């Protein structure tokens, strides 16, 4: 679930409006799809301020060549891999859209109906010399359920600071149902009516 998403200039501009400090490399970011094991822009909290920085997507997996790129919000507090990060190191991943594939392997693009960027709830941790993040997922809402049973935990812009800085409010946000999304696909199956 949520194994690829898209960022563009609007994504970075909206992120820049939120933060006090931003890694200058992010201002040169090009529009692109983001895959696990790639660096991507995230919003973190450093010394009480929102910061825009670039972190690697995916915690190291239990097998050497694998990464863990999502965490279920329902069980994240119970799992050693995620617990401390959820309690102490929360982040937000800005995205223009994300992709999901149905059982027929058809690709769907999910966006907000109002066209605004998505703020995906995440957590991060340090592994060696780099910090890495994962995206939290939740049960799919009605706009997603037909395609997949999971979706990213999506925050509203006004919830970003609470998610990052308030442990209690973050725990409350874990249970919220994400905003309804619009989906589209590159092609749709057409049928011929022979009546």
Buried (B, 14 or more C-beta within 10 A) or exposed (E): BBBBBBBBEBBBEBBBEBBEEBBEEBEEBEEEEBEBEEBBBBBBBEEEEBBBBBBBBBBBEEEEEEBBBBBBBEEBBEEEBBBEBBBEBBBBBBBBBBBBBEEEEBBBBBBBEEEBBBBBBBBBBEEEEEBBBBBBBBBBBEBBEEBBEBBBBBBBBEBBBBBBBBEEEBEEBBEBEBBEBEBEBEEEEEEEEEE
